[in-house]
Amino acid sequence: MVIDFHTHAFPDRIYEKTIKILEDNIVNFSGHAFKAVGSGNIDGLKVDMKKNGIDASVVLPIATAPKQTENINNFAALINGKDNIYSFGSLHPENDDIDGILEHIKELGLKGIKLHPEYQSFYIDSKESLKILKKCEDLGLYAVFHTGKDHGCPPPVHCPPKRLRNVLDYVSGKYIIAAHMGGWDMWEDAEKYIIGTPIMIDTCFSFHLLNSEDAKRMIKSHGADKVLFGTDWPWFSPQKTYERLCSLSLGKDETEMIASGNARRILGI
């Protein structure tokens, strides 16, 4: 079984426009054209899951403005648990009632939230972020963070591994998931500050950029029980990411934990 724990899918009325905006952001910042490999909506996700041998997917929405929070969480609840698709919720650090929103997300049956410090313009160790993390831990909600650089956003980096490590002075870290192997394009710092902590990591949009030796060492040092298979669909191929995981020769048990076991534990399936 393979569960893609890191995907993005938008409502039908906005997915084409949203994908175009994100592609343009990458071109404007990096100067390089980059196209999504998938459509970016739920139907397209289902098609690509079947084509790539993915048994279930987790959609991670992002509220880039406080006013989006309610609609995003309603959409997340609507798709959650249907056709082997699960969804996290989201909120914005500038929302007025952080505790109430997180409690509502819990009531909706969602297992956690996704936050993107670059798109939402907050530092991971800020007081607003810490308030969210503490409440998530109290409620047993997982918090997935984009960690490291983003090739569609200019500096400064709002969630570098070193600053993420600071939050462990306030929370246990066991409900935090640091995307992109602990820090996209900052993997040396991820290995220094995140690997070996209680914080979980995912493989999202990283395996094809890390060499096999580095990827395997990071997983072995961190523990396969704290690593989640993720692809960043529609931005990268699930099949290629899974082939990369298998090529590391981690062993059957460790590969299974990463591919689906850890995700099943979080999702309760």
N, C-alpha and C positions, 0 to 999 in steps of 0.2 A: 504494500500500500504506500502511496506517495501523496502527501498533503503539502500543497504550496501555501505557506503561511504568510506570504507577502505579495498580494496582488492589489491592483487598483481597477475599479469598474465604476463608471458614472451612469446616472440615469439617462435614458434614451434621449431626452430633450436637450441634453447639454454635452453628451460625450464627444461628438465630433468637434465642437468648438473648443472644448477643454483640451483635447489632445493637440489640436493645432496651436493653442496658446503655449502649452508646455514645450512643444517642439520648437516654436519660435524663440522661447526663452533660452533654450540651449544654444541655438544658432547665434543669438544676439550676445550671449555672454562668452561662449567658447570660440565662436567663429567656425564651428564644424557642424555640418548638417547631421541630424540624428533623427531617425524615424522610428516610430513605434512598430513593433512586430505584430501587434494585435489591435483590434478595433477600439477597445477601451470601454465597451458596455457589457452588460451581464450576458446577453446572448452570445457575444463573441467570446467571452470567457468560457462559457460552456462548450462551445465548439472546439476551442483550443485545448481545453482540459481533455476532451475525448481524443483529440489528435495526438496529444503529447503524453498520454498515459497518466494523467493526474486524477486521482480519485476524489479529492476534495480541495477546495481553495478557501482562503481567508481573505476577505476584502478589507482594506485599510483606508477608510476615508479621512480627509483632513478638512477641518473647518478653518479656512483661511481668513475668515472674518467672524466676529461674534454672532452676527445675525444669521449665519449659515447653520449654526449648531442644531437647532430644532429640526430643520428639514433633513439634515444629514443623519441624525439619529433615528428619525422616522423611517427613512429609506433603509438604513441598516437593519432596523427591526423587521421591515417588510421582507427583505431577502434572506435574513438569517435563518439557517437550518433548512433551506429549501434547495432541492436538486444538488445536494452535496456542496453548497456554498454557504459559508458562514461569514459574518461581518462583525467587526469591531465598531464602536462608536467614535465620536470625537467631540472636542470642545475647544474653545479658544481661551488662552490665559486671561484675556480681557473680559470674558463673560462675567456678569455680576454675581451669579449664584453658583459658584464652582461646586460646592458640596451638594446642592440640590440637583444639579445636572448629573453629577456622577452617581448619585443615588438613583436617579431616574434611569440612567444607562444600566445599572445593575438590575433594576426592576424589569427592564425590557428583555432581560435574559442574555444580554451581550456580555462577552467575557473580558472585554477591555476596551482601550482607546488607542488611537493613533495620533501622535503629535509630530509636527515638523518644525523644529526651531528656526529653520531658515525661512520658510514660507510664512510662519507666524511671528517672526521677529522677536524671539525671547531667548534668553540664555538658560541653559539646562539647570544651572545652579542658582537661578534667581529665586526670590521669595515666592513669586507666582508659581513657578514650576515646582518648587518644594511643597507648596500647599497641595497641588494636584497629586504629587507622588505620595504624600502622606495619606491623603484621603483614599487614593487607589489601594494602597496597602491595607488600610483599615477595612475596605470593602472586599478585598480579594480580587480586585480588577488588575489586569495586566496593562502596562503602558508601553507601547512600542514607539520608539523615537527614531527618526532619521538621525544618524550619527555620522559625524565627519563632514567632509566637503559635499557640495552639490554642484554638478557641472552646469546647472541652470541658474545658479545664484552667485552673486559677487561676495567677496569677503566683507566683514569678518565671519568666521565660522562660529555659529552659536552653540553647537554641541560637539566640541572636540573631545576626544577620550579623556584628556586630563581634567576637564571641567565636569564631565560626567562622573568621574571617580569621586569628585567632591560631594556628590549627593549621598554617598555611603556614610557620611557623618550624620545623616538625618534619617535615612530609611535603610532597611536591610538590603534592598536591591533585588530580592528574589522575584519581585513582580515587574521588573524592568526588562525590556527586550531592546537591545541596542542593534539596530539594523546595520547591514553592510559590514558584517564581521567586526563590529565594534567601532567602526569609523572609516567611512569611505575615503580612499586615497590618503588615509592617515594610519595605515595598518601597523607601522612601527610603534606609534603611540598607543594604538589599541592593544598591542601585545604587552606594552609596558604598564598600562594603567587599567585595562579591563579584563584581559585574560587572567583567569584564576580567581576572579571575584564571583559573588553570587549572581551578578547580572548575566542574563541570557543574551545570546547573539543570534543573528540569522545570516544565511549565506547570500542574501539578496544582492544581485548585481555586483558581485565581488569575485566569485570563483574564477571567472574567465580572465580576471586581471591579476590575481595572485598566482604565483607559481605553485606547483604541486607540493613542494617541500615546505613552503611557508604555510600554506593552507592546512596541511596535515599536522604540522607542528602546533599551530594555533589550536586546532581542534583537540589534539591529544593533551595539550597543556591545560586547556579550559575544562575539558570533560564533555564527551558527546551528549551527555544528559542535559547540557545547557546550550545546545546548538539546534536551531530550527532550519529546515529546508525552506528557502524562499527564493523567488525569481525576480520580483518587481514587474511581473506582467502588467501592462502590455509592452514594457520596455525591453524585456529580454526573454529568450526562449526557455520554457520549462524543460524541454527535452535536453537541451545542451547543458543546463545546470545540473540535471540529474545524472547525465553521463559523466560530468566532471566529478560529482560526488562519488560515483562508483569507481572512477579511475584512481581515487586516492588509496584504495585498498585498506580501508580502515578496519575491516572485519565485519562480519554479518550483523552482529548485535549492535555495534556502533552505527553502522550505516542505517539500520532499521530505526534506531532511536531518532536520528536526524531526519530521516525521510518521513516518518509518520508518528513514531512512538511518543515523542515529546509533545507534538501537536495534539495528539489524541488525549493526552493527560490534561492539557490546558483546556481543550474544548469539551472534555467530558464525554467523548464518543469512543 
